[in-house]
Amino acid sequence: MVPPVFIGGVPSGMELAVMAFLLILIAAVAYGLVWVVRAVSDRGGSDLEARVEHLEGEVAALREDRRNREEP
């Protein structure tokens, strides 16, 4: 059975293991930051979409009211 790279047999094996660990740690932190930013921006986007839908409904109602007034 072959031991893992970072156990004794390979020169600089432990340093390679530490660098791999740091790379994984940095990637995890970056992924977390992206997830938080997307979660915050999605929450604001849904409010905006709801407001746009509400305003589109009001515009449609006003257009219908105007058509009814123009047709005596």
Helices and strands as residue ranges (DSSP letters): H 13-70
